[in-house]
Amino acid sequence: MDLLTVNDRAGEYPTSYYTASSKPLDKFPSLKGAETCDVCVVGAGYTGLSTALHLAERGYDVILLEAQRVGFGASGRNGGQVGSGQRVEQDDLEKMVGKDHARQLWDMGEESKSTVRDLIAKHGIACGYKPGVMHAELKRKHLHHTQAYVDKLQTEYGYDQIAYMDEASLRSAVGSDAYCGGSMDWGAGHLHPLNFALGLARACVSAGVRIFEETRVTDIKRGEPAEVISENGNVTAKFVALGANGYLGNLEPQVAARVMPINNYIVATEPLGEDMARNLIRDDVAIADSKFVVNYFRLSEDNRMLFGGGESYGYKFPKNLAKKARKPMLEIYPQLAHARIDYAWGGTLGITMNRMPDFRRLAPNILSASGYSGHGVAMATLAGKLIAEAISGTAERFDIMAKVPTNRFPGGASMRTPLLILAMLWFSLRDRV
């Protein structure tokens, strides 16, 4: 199944609130004929854009190839949350890789947020960045863990921007009876994801990056130099960087065996007005809850509820896409039952078995980063910076991420669909227990 076109039209952004409220770029040309460069980057999402930008600013001649449009994939469709740390909590990371390595990973996560904010400031990217991400707990039996984890981050990691919220404090900040407590992280934030991607693309152009859209890469011939083959042209490059994430397909089997694409869905309501918006989310922060199949939501700049969630049992978007994501929204906010849904869209992201990203050196001159597992706004942006460092000859920080084990999914890419169905059924049942 071709994930680039099974749910979307070639060369077009999805019909989403983000597309409708974006600051669009004119189309870039498709690659035709032969080109040469220092580095060829595949995929114009956050990873690819950040890689290209950081390399161009170091003086490299960079070509960026995108099968659809810049920011077309998860980078232009996600919940916009710029989260702290890694996708996996520090307790689990310490067990996985040891305390010293876990501390390095925390520091990387903190740098990922500052990298996003620095890029926004440096390049004047108008993407509506706002501080604050709340974790909301659905089950009282888990509150002790939430409080203990906040204490751990404060005492062991010196992170003083997070605070525990009891039931009263959370319910005064969120207009829902679904939650019984949680935590508030003022060091995290949220933004308009597509405008952030488009802003990075503008910065790339200013730095001299050559961008080609509607250029599907079909093969990469290894060697020094390597050759990147597309449908109507090819690029000869000293280095290749892969940032295609959930849309990689089988272009690189080593990555495909470890990164599984899954779908998720978001709805945008009509503008709700200032009073209603503040009754729903008092402080205009983003929220993610404790479901394994996470509900994540925030307000748009024009006070729409942007609500993401819903289980996915296959790679084709459901016909009733609006109903799919509206259902979990009404479980949290039944007062939105009569709110009009103006936009509903889906997207494909990449997950790994342990929910940690897969950083990989596929050959001496071919690097890859993907599988951010829903934590990619900041980490994918940092990944580009780390790839640029590695290509420039300083690979220590890239290797900190690459040393985290990411196992193959059983059966490899050929078992993706049945595994996805089984996994989502299991996670759905787990959330109901």
MOKASUL-V934906 format. One record per helix or strand. SS is the DSSP state (H for helix, E for strand). FROM is the first residue (numbers start at 1). LEN is the number of residues. If there is no record, write none. Layout:
BEGIN
SS:FROM:LEN + SS:FROM:LEN
END
This chain:
BEGIN
H:17:4 + E:33:10 + H:46:12 + E:62:4 + H:74:3 + E:81:2 + H:90:8 + H:99:25 + E:130:8 + H:140:16 + E:162:4 + H:167:7 + E:174:1 + E:181:10 + H:193:15 + E:210:3 + E:217:5 + E:226:5 + E:233:10 + H:245:3 + H:253:4 + E:260:10 + H:274:7 + E:281:1 + E:286:4 + E:296:4 + E:305:5 + H:321:12 + H:334:3 + E:341:11 + E:358:6 + E:366:5 + H:376:16 + H:396:7 + H:412:21
END
